[in-house]
Amino acid sequence: MSERTVFQSMSQRHVVSLGPQASVWDAACTMTKANCGSVLIVEQPSTLLGIVTERDLMTRVLAKALSPEKTSVSDIMTRNPHCVAPETLVSDAVLIMIERGFRHLPIVGPNAKILGVFSVRDAMPREIGNAVSLAEFHEQVNDALG
């Protein structure tokens, strides 16, 4: 059985997004309504500016006692997030996520078209296992090289 691509494995096919002027409150409500863990911040028509995740809400807003209604998503978003192409293999995407410490990867196709977000929840255990093995191998190689 051949490995799936990130586009094939996405559980949600529509793009959940907001403009940079939206509040953190708007982002939290949008994620709750869409039952997802992130929202893309886009400048219309479709320029990706950043991403806001559940972790961002917790560490950059709640832990700092910022007002969700008064704080703009552009103040707390991760700017210029790492993106992958739709044909990226799931194990390669999970490896990127493990090595860089995040759980969401925007998928961007030809002409910078935003196709959605791949979440670690979209990966199957076998694909996660492959990525973990690759990450361990990379770590061993890096240790050997000093």
N, C-alpha and C positions, 0 to 999 in steps of 0.2 A: 504494500500500500504506500503510495507516494505521500509525502508530507504536504499538508495544506499551506496555503499562503495566508498572510494576515487578512487580506480582503475576503477570502473564502470563509475564514473563521469568525469574522465580526458578528457578534450577536445582534448589534443594532446597526441598521443600514442608513439611518438618517443622521445628519450632522446636527449636533446640539451646540448652538453657538449664541453668543451675545456680542454686542458692540462694546468698545472700550469704555464708554461712558456709563455702562450699567453698574449698579451697586453690587456689593458682595451679597446683599440680601437677595437681589434678583438672581444671582448665580446659584445660591443655595436652593431657592425655590424652583429654578429651572432644572437643576440636577435631581431634585426630589420628584418633580412631576415626570421627568423622563426616566427615572429609576436608573441613573447612571452616576459614575463617580468623577466625572470631569465635564467641563464645558470649554469649548474653544472660543477664544476672543478674536473676532475678525473685524476688519475694516471692510465695508462693502465696496465692491461686490463680493470678493472672496479672498482678501489678503489676510493670511494668518499672522496675527500679532503675538499671540500667546495662548496659554492654557491655564485654567484654574481647576485644581483638584480638591477632593475632600481633605486631603492632607494640608493643602494650602489654607483652607478655611480654618483648620484647627491650629496650625502653627503660626500662620501669619496674621490671623484675625483674632480668634478666641484667646490664644495664649498671650497676645499683646493687648487684650481688652479694647480692641478697636470697635467702633460702631459699625455693624453690618450695613445699616441704612445710609451711613455717611461716607463709607469707604468705597472707592471705585475699584472695579476689578483690575483696571490698568495699574493700580498701585500695588497689587499683591500677586499678579499673574507671573508665571514663568515666561519670560520673553523669548522669542525665537526658539521654540521647543524643537528638540530633535524629532525629525519626521522620517517615515519609511515609505517606500514605494509599495503599491498594492501587491506586487509579485514577491515581496520579501517573505521568506519562509518563516513560519511561526517560531521554530527553534532559534533562528537568527534574531528575531525580534525579542524573544524572551532573554536571550543572551545580552543584548543591548540593555534591556531593562535591569537585569541582574548587575551588570558591570557599572551602570550609571546610577542605579538606585531609584528608579521610578517605575510606576505601574501603568502608565498610559502613554501610548505613542500615536500621534496623529498620522493618518495615512493620506499621503498627497500623491496624486496621479500626474499625468502629463499636463503641461501648461499650468502647474501649481494648483490644480483643482483639488479641493479638500473633499475627501471621500468618507471620512469618519475617523473614529479612534479605536485602536486596538488596545484592549485591556488584558492584563495577565489572566483575568477570569475567562477570556476567550480561548485560552490554550488548554489542550488536553494533557493529562498527566504524562503521557509518553513524550510529548513535545517539551514539556518542562524538564523532564529527566534528561533529554538530549541536550538542552541548553545548560543545565547544571553540570553535566559531564564536560561540555565545552568550556565552561567558566573555570572548572577545576583544572582542566588541561592548560588553559591560558595562565592561570595562577602558577602552576608548576613551571611552565616555560619562563615566566617572568622571574620566578625565584632562581631558576638555574642561570639566567642571564645576569642576575644581580641587580 
